[in-house]
């Protein structure tokens, strides 16, 4: 399925492409941004790895593209970055009946909905981890691309996207080389944001909820590579105690193969904003670059 290039923007040493395509998973048009680093335009470069960045509640592909400064790090190490959207969109796509900002449009929670009226369009888990990488690989390979969208890949995200990165990484452990998160919703089955989203998209089946909860998944996934997950949260994040609960993930990994492998850094004075994210993107970029074999 073909992508449309809506905009091509010179940025740092590479180019940002603003793309759109018709998704078979969401049954809608989907926007996605991708940054091609300067190495993409150099001769003799081998396959360029990819980091998938999943954004948080209310966001679109534009937020991190414009405010996280991943492009500088992409040029430094030589990886591409893919910024998917946070939900399906369109006039016929159902939204939160309560008109909240934490469910529905721009709040797809990276799960595959099973409940009406959401199950037709809200298939963000399958979209992000299955359809989008394959479609990007197919589209760019027509140009004999130097980008590896499928194998040498990592994943990260913020807030709702941090949850999406953690759950996707654990469910696709053999694909993603590494995972990090900025202020993730670490235990969604036990916080208001998560309970609202999982109830709305998945219904009342708590066992189904657990299939997406990182705190449940860590006991089911054998950390054969002895991988570390990097997480940053700020002490002034207003959602830290009631919505994020990163300490629950540290508790959940005890007596599992992930024990001691959650590198949780609670940083003094930082909040939930892109000021926080952009400050620690360099550390996350270096972490992923090592795992992707770039340094």
FENTATA-V132804 format. One record per residue. N is the residue number from 1. D_FIRST is the distance of its C-alpha to the first C-alpha in Angstrom with 1 decimal. Layout:
n-><N;N>
d_first-><D_FIRST;D_FIRST>
This chain:
n-><1;2;3;4;5;6;7;8;9;10;11;12;13;14;15;16;17;18;19;20;21;22;23;24;25;26;27;28;29;30;31;32;33;34;35;36;37;38;39;40;41;42;43;44;45;46;47;48;49;50;51;52;53;54;55;56;57;58;59;60;61;62;63;64;65;66;67;68;69;70;71;72;73;74;75;76;77;78;79;80;81;82;83;84;85;86;87;88;89;90;91;92;93;94;95;96;97;98;99;100;101;102;103;104;105;106;107;108;109;110;111;112;113;114;115;116;117;118;119;120;121;122;123;124;125;126;127;128;129;130;131;132;133;134;135;136;137;138;139;140;141;142;143;144;145;146;147;148;149;150;151;152;153;154;155;156;157;158;159;160;161;162;163;164;165;166;167;168;169;170;171;172;173;174;175;176;177;178;179;180;181;182;183;184;185;186;187;188;189;190;191;192;193;194;195;196;197;198;199;200;201;202;203;204;205;206;207;208;209;210;211;212;213;214;215;216;217;218;219;220;221;222;223;224;225;226;227;228;229;230;231;232;233;234;235;236;237;238;239;240;241;242;243;244;245;246;247;248;249;250;251;252;253;254;255;256;257;258;259;260;261;262;263;264;265;266;267;268;269;270;271;272;273;274;275;276;277;278;279;280;281;282;283;284;285;286;287;288;289;290;291;292;293;294;295>
d_first-><0.0;3.8;6.8;10.0;13.1;15.7;18.5;19.7;23.0;25.5;26.8;29.4;28.7;24.9;22.3;20.5;17.0;16.2;12.5;10.7;7.4;7.4;8.4;9.2;12.2;13.8;12.8;12.9;11.6;12.1;13.7;14.0;16.4;16.8;20.1;20.3;24.0;26.4;26.2;22.8;24.6;27.5;28.3;28.6;26.7;25.4;22.3;22.2;22.0;20.2;21.8;19.9;21.9;22.0;23.9;26.6;27.7;27.2;25.0;21.7;19.9;22.7;25.7;25.5;23.9;27.0;29.7;29.3;29.6;27.3;26.7;30.3;30.0;26.7;28.6;31.6;30.1;26.9;24.0;20.8;20.3;17.4;18.4;16.3;17.5;20.3;19.2;17.1;18.6;19.4;22.4;21.8;21.2;24.6;26.5;29.8;32.5;34.9;32.9;33.1;31.1;30.7;28.6;25.7;23.8;23.5;25.0;22.5;24.5;21.6;22.5;21.1;23.3;25.2;27.3;27.1;25.9;23.6;22.0;19.3;17.8;19.4;17.6;17.5;18.8;16.0;13.4;15.3;16.3;13.7;10.2;10.2;12.0;9.8;6.5;9.1;10.7;8.1;7.4;11.2;12.4;11.6;14.4;16.5;16.4;19.4;17.8;18.0;15.5;16.5;20.2;22.5;21.5;23.6;23.4;25.6;25.9;28.5;30.3;27.8;25.3;28.1;28.3;24.5;24.9;28.0;26.7;23.4;25.4;27.9;25.6;23.6;26.7;25.9;22.7;23.8;26.6;28.1;28.1;30.0;30.4;32.0;34.1;32.0;32.7;34.0;35.4;33.5;35.3;38.5;37.8;37.5;33.9;32.7;34.8;33.6;29.9;30.2;32.5;30.2;27.0;28.6;31.9;35.3;34.5;35.6;34.5;30.9;31.4;32.9;29.7;28.2;31.5;32.0;35.7;35.2;32.5;34.8;37.2;34.6;32.9;35.0;34.9;35.4;34.6;37.0;34.4;35.4;33.5;34.4;35.0;36.6;38.2;40.7;44.1;43.8;40.5;41.5;39.1;40.3;42.8;41.4;37.6;36.7;39.4;38.4;41.8;40.7;38.2;41.0;43.1;40.5;40.1;43.9;44.7;41.1;39.6;38.3;41.8;42.5;38.8;38.0;38.9;39.5;40.8;42.4;43.0;45.8;45.4;41.6;39.8;36.3;35.0;33.0;36.4;36.6;33.0;33.3;36.7;35.5;32.1;33.9;35.3;32.0;30.4;33.2;33.0;29.3;30.0;32.7;30.6;27.8;30.5;30.6;34.3>
